[in-house]
Amino acid sequence: MKTNHPIRRFVLASAATVSGIVLLLALKPATDSAAASAQAGAAPQQSAAGQGTPQGGTAQQSGTATVLGDVVQTQYGPVQVQLTMSGGKITKADAVQAPSGGTSSQKTELSVPKLNQETLAAQSADIDAVSGATYTSGGYQKSLQSALDKAKAAGGASGSSGSSGKAGASPAAPAAQARVVTGTVSDTQYGPVQVRLTLDGKKITKAEAVQAPSGGTSSQKTELAVPKLNQEAVAAGSAQIDTVSGATYTSEGYKKSLQSALDKAGV
């Protein structure tokens, strides 16, 4: 009995040691795997948050474009308008070319700032001519319209979601085809005058005299007066235009025929 007792103790102690080792081995991988999974779970959350920020950027909010209108030749020199647009809206208007020299410079300095301001306010080419600068005003409006046409063709008017309604409406404007209306013949002391208009909606886009006094000095006066009267009619958009000095009868006949054409057009 006494000789076997130590052996039993040894066997029991060994068995207890083995059991402890087995338990430790069984528990350690579980804690390690839990820690590893916790770290692995934290990493994807950080990467997802990192990817979310760039997607919320404002790349589409910086759409600013500069559009240059056509050069329009006037009696006193070329006029060319440049527009800065953002989201289909005119944010700046300027005349990069305008008549200069002598009184033309004075008229340009007087009229261009006003025309620029009117453009920003109207957001279109439907602006008033500046008194005393009819030719510059007319050239400015034509160049302005060409710049707006270029901006629409380039999609500048539909750059933002807020202007999508306007962008949907803009194609309807060209759908209203240009109308040609001829005024009644106005007899003057030196011969008949008759005006023909081309209109886009209610806006005069072209004016011309299909009849005007001719022969002798009448031809000279017609050549002098009619181009001026045509430009003034387009610029004013009405028959409220100035009489050309030295061609009073032709001017008055022109205005009467012009008014009759406007009446026919319902303007």
C-alpha positions as CSV (number, residue, x, y, z in Angstrom):
1,M,0.0,0.0,0.0
2,K,2.7,2.5,0.9
3,T,4.8,1.7,-2.2
4,N,1.9,2.2,-4.6
5,H,0.5,5.5,-3.1
6,P,3.2,7.8,-4.6
7,I,2.7,6.3,-8.0
8,R,-1.0,7.1,-7.8
9,R,-0.3,10.6,-6.8
10,F,2.1,11.0,-9.8
11,V,-0.5,9.6,-12.2
12,L,-3.2,11.8,-10.8
13,A,-0.9,14.9,-11.0
14,S,0.1,14.0,-14.6
15,A,-3.5,13.6,-15.6
16,A,-4.4,17.0,-14.0
17,T,-1.5,18.7,-15.9
18,V,-2.5,17.2,-19.2
19,S,-6.1,18.2,-18.6
20,G,-5.0,21.8,-17.9
21,I,-2.9,22.0,-21.0
22,V,-5.8,20.7,-23.1
23,L,-8.1,23.3,-21.7
24,L,-5.6,26.1,-22.4
25,L,-5.1,25.0,-25.9
26,A,-8.8,24.8,-26.4
27,L,-9.4,28.4,-25.1
28,K,-6.5,30.3,-26.6
29,P,-7.5,29.9,-30.4
30,A,-11.0,31.1,-29.5
31,T,-9.8,34.3,-27.9
32,D,-7.3,34.9,-30.7
33,S,-9.9,34.3,-33.4
34,A,-12.3,36.7,-31.6
35,A,-9.7,39.4,-31.4
36,A,-8.8,38.8,-35.1
37,S,-12.4,39.0,-36.2
38,A,-13.0,42.1,-34.1
39,Q,-10.0,43.8,-35.9
40,A,-11.2,42.5,-39.2
41,G,-14.7,43.9,-38.6
42,A,-13.4,47.4,-37.7
43,A,-11.3,47.8,-40.8
44,P,-14.1,47.5,-43.4
45,Q,-16.1,50.2,-41.5
46,Q,-13.3,52.7,-41.8
47,S,-12.8,52.0,-45.5
48,A,-16.6,52.4,-46.2
49,A,-16.6,55.8,-44.4
50,G,-13.6,56.8,-46.4
51,Q,-15.3,56.0,-49.7
52,G,-18.5,57.9,-48.7
53,T,-16.9,61.3,-48.5
54,P,-15.6,61.6,-52.1
55,Q,-19.1,60.6,-53.5
56,G,-20.6,63.6,-51.8
57,G,-18.3,66.1,-53.7
58,T,-19.5,69.2,-55.6
59,A,-17.9,68.7,-59.0
60,Q,-21.1,69.6,-60.9
61,Q,-21.5,72.9,-59.1
62,S,-18.5,74.5,-60.7
63,G,-19.9,74.7,-64.3
64,T,-19.0,78.2,-65.5
65,A,-18.6,78.8,-69.2
66,T,-17.6,81.8,-71.3
67,V,-19.3,82.3,-74.7
68,L,-18.3,84.7,-77.4
69,G,-21.0,86.1,-79.7
70,D,-20.6,86.8,-83.4
71,V,-19.0,90.0,-84.6
72,V,-21.7,92.3,-85.9
73,Q,-20.6,95.1,-88.3
74,T,-22.4,98.4,-87.7
75,Q,-22.1,101.7,-89.6
76,Y,-19.6,102.9,-86.9
77,G,-17.7,99.8,-86.3
78,P,-17.9,96.2,-85.1
79,V,-19.6,95.0,-81.9
80,Q,-19.0,91.7,-80.2
81,V,-20.4,90.5,-76.9
82,Q,-18.9,88.0,-74.5
83,L,-21.0,86.3,-71.8
84,T,-20.1,84.4,-68.7
85,M,-22.7,81.8,-67.8
86,S,-23.2,79.5,-64.8
87,G,-26.0,76.9,-64.7
88,G,-27.7,78.5,-67.7
89,K,-27.7,81.9,-66.1
90,I,-25.9,85.0,-67.4
91,T,-23.5,86.1,-64.6
92,K,-21.5,88.7,-66.6
93,A,-21.9,90.5,-70.0
94,D,-19.3,92.6,-71.7
95,A,-18.6,94.1,-75.1
96,V,-15.1,93.0,-76.2
97,Q,-15.5,95.0,-79.4
98,A,-17.4,98.3,-79.8
99,P,-17.2,101.4,-82.0
100,S,-14.4,103.8,-81.1
101,G,-12.9,107.0,-82.3
102,G,-14.4,110.5,-82.1
103,T,-17.9,110.6,-80.8
104,S,-18.2,106.8,-81.2
105,S,-16.0,106.4,-78.2
106,Q,-18.2,108.6,-76.1
107,K,-21.4,106.7,-77.3
108,T,-19.7,103.4,-76.5
109,E,-18.7,104.6,-73.0
110,L,-22.3,105.7,-72.5
111,S,-24.2,102.8,-73.9
112,V,-22.2,99.6,-73.2
113,P,-22.4,99.6,-69.4
114,K,-26.2,100.1,-69.7
115,L,-26.5,97.3,-72.2
116,N,-24.4,95.0,-70.0
117,Q,-26.7,95.8,-67.0
118,E,-29.8,95.3,-69.0
119,T,-28.6,91.9,-70.2
120,L,-28.0,90.7,-66.7
121,A,-31.4,91.9,-65.6
122,A,-33.3,90.5,-68.7
123,Q,-31.3,87.3,-69.0
124,S,-32.0,87.5,-72.8
125,A,-31.5,89.7,-75.8
126,D,-34.8,91.4,-75.3
127,I,-33.2,94.7,-74.0
128,D,-33.9,98.3,-74.8
129,A,-31.7,100.3,-77.2
130,V,-29.8,103.1,-75.5
131,S,-30.9,106.5,-76.8
132,G,-28.3,108.2,-78.9
133,A,-26.5,104.9,-79.6
134,T,-28.9,103.1,-81.8
135,Y,-26.3,101.3,-84.0
136,T,-24.2,100.2,-81.1
137,S,-27.3,98.9,-79.3
138,G,-28.5,97.1,-82.4
139,G,-25.1,95.4,-83.0
140,Y,-24.9,94.5,-79.3
141,Q,-28.3,92.8,-79.3
142,K,-27.4,90.7,-82.4
143,S,-24.1,89.6,-81.0
144,L,-25.8,88.9,-77.6
145,Q,-28.4,86.8,-79.3
146,S,-25.8,84.8,-81.2
147,A,-23.9,84.2,-77.9
148,L,-27.1,82.9,-76.2
149,D,-27.8,80.6,-79.2
150,K,-24.3,79.2,-78.9
151,A,-24.8,78.6,-75.2
152,K,-28.0,76.8,-75.8
153,A,-26.5,74.6,-78.5
154,A,-23.7,73.7,-76.1
155,G,-26.2,72.7,-73.5
156,G,-25.3,75.6,-71.2
157,A,-28.9,76.2,-70.3
158,S,-29.4,72.7,-68.9
159,G,-26.3,72.4,-66.8
160,S,-28.1,72.2,-63.4
161,S,-31.0,70.2,-62.1
162,G,-32.7,73.4,-61.0
163,S,-32.9,74.7,-64.6
164,S,-34.2,71.4,-66.1
165,G,-37.6,72.8,-66.5
166,K,-36.3,75.8,-68.5
167,A,-34.1,73.4,-70.5
168,G,-37.2,71.4,-71.4
169,A,-39.0,74.6,-72.6
170,S,-36.1,76.1,-74.6
171,P,-36.4,73.7,-77.6
172,A,-39.9,75.0,-78.1
173,A,-38.6,78.5,-79.1
174,P,-37.1,77.4,-82.4
175,A,-40.3,75.4,-83.1
176,A,-42.1,78.8,-83.6
177,Q,-40.9,79.3,-87.2
178,A,-39.9,82.8,-88.4
179,R,-42.7,84.7,-90.1
180,V,-42.3,87.1,-93.0
181,V,-44.8,90.0,-93.0
182,T,-44.9,92.7,-95.7
183,G,-46.4,96.2,-94.8
184,T,-48.6,98.2,-97.1
185,V,-47.2,100.5,-99.7
186,S,-46.7,104.0,-98.5
187,D,-46.7,106.6,-101.2
188,T,-44.3,109.5,-100.8
189,Q,-43.5,112.6,-102.8
190,Y,-40.5,110.8,-104.3
191,G,-41.9,107.3,-104.7
192,P,-43.5,104.4,-102.9
193,V,-41.9,102.8,-99.8
194,Q,-42.8,99.3,-98.6
195,V,-41.2,97.4,-95.7
196,R,-40.9,93.7,-95.2
197,L,-40.2,92.2,-91.7
198,T,-38.9,88.8,-90.6
199,L,-40.2,88.0,-87.1
200,D,-39.4,85.3,-84.5
201,G,-42.4,85.3,-82.3
202,K,-43.0,89.0,-81.7
203,K,-39.4,90.0,-82.2
204,I,-38.1,91.7,-85.4
205,T,-35.1,89.8,-86.6
206,K,-34.8,91.4,-90.0
207,A,-36.2,94.5,-91.7
208,E,-35.8,95.6,-95.3
209,A,-37.4,98.0,-97.8
210,V,-38.7,96.0,-100.8
211,Q,-39.7,99.4,-102.4
212,A,-38.0,102.7,-102.0
213,P,-37.7,105.9,-104.1
214,S,-35.1,105.7,-106.9
215,G,-33.7,107.8,-109.7
216,G,-31.5,110.8,-109.5
217,T,-30.8,112.0,-106.0
218,S,-33.6,109.8,-104.6
219,S,-31.4,106.7,-105.2
220,Q,-28.6,108.4,-103.2
221,K,-31.0,109.2,-100.3
222,T,-32.4,105.7,-100.4
223,E,-28.9,104.2,-100.2
224,L,-28.1,106.4,-97.3
225,A,-31.4,106.1,-95.3
226,V,-32.7,102.6,-95.8
227,P,-29.8,100.7,-94.1
228,K,-30.1,103.0,-91.1
229,L,-33.8,102.6,-90.9
230,N,-33.5,98.8,-91.2
231,Q,-31.1,98.7,-88.3
232,E,-33.2,101.0,-86.1
233,A,-36.3,98.9,-86.8
234,V,-34.6,95.8,-85.5
235,A,-33.0,97.5,-82.6
236,A,-36.2,99.3,-81.5
237,G,-38.6,96.4,-82.2
238,S,-41.2,99.0,-83.2
239,A,-41.9,101.9,-85.6
240,Q,-40.7,104.4,-83.0
241,I,-37.5,105.1,-84.9
242,D,-35.6,108.3,-85.8
243,T,-36.0,110.1,-89.1
244,V,-32.8,110.0,-91.2
245,S,-31.6,113.5,-91.8
246,G,-31.8,114.5,-95.5
247,A,-34.3,111.7,-96.2
248,T,-37.4,112.9,-94.4
249,Y,-40.0,111.6,-96.9
250,T,-38.4,108.2,-97.3
251,S,-38.1,107.9,-93.5
252,E,-41.8,108.8,-92.9
253,G,-42.9,106.4,-95.7
254,Y,-40.8,103.7,-94.2
255,K,-42.2,104.2,-90.7
256,K,-45.8,104.0,-92.0
257,S,-45.2,100.8,-93.9
258,L,-43.3,99.4,-90.9
259,Q,-46.2,100.1,-88.6
260,S,-48.6,98.4,-90.9
261,A,-46.4,95.3,-91.0
262,L,-46.3,95.3,-87.2
263,D,-50.1,95.6,-87.1
264,K,-50.4,92.6,-89.4
265,A,-48.1,90.6,-87.3
266,G,-50.0,91.5,-84.1
267,V,-47.0,93.1,-82.5
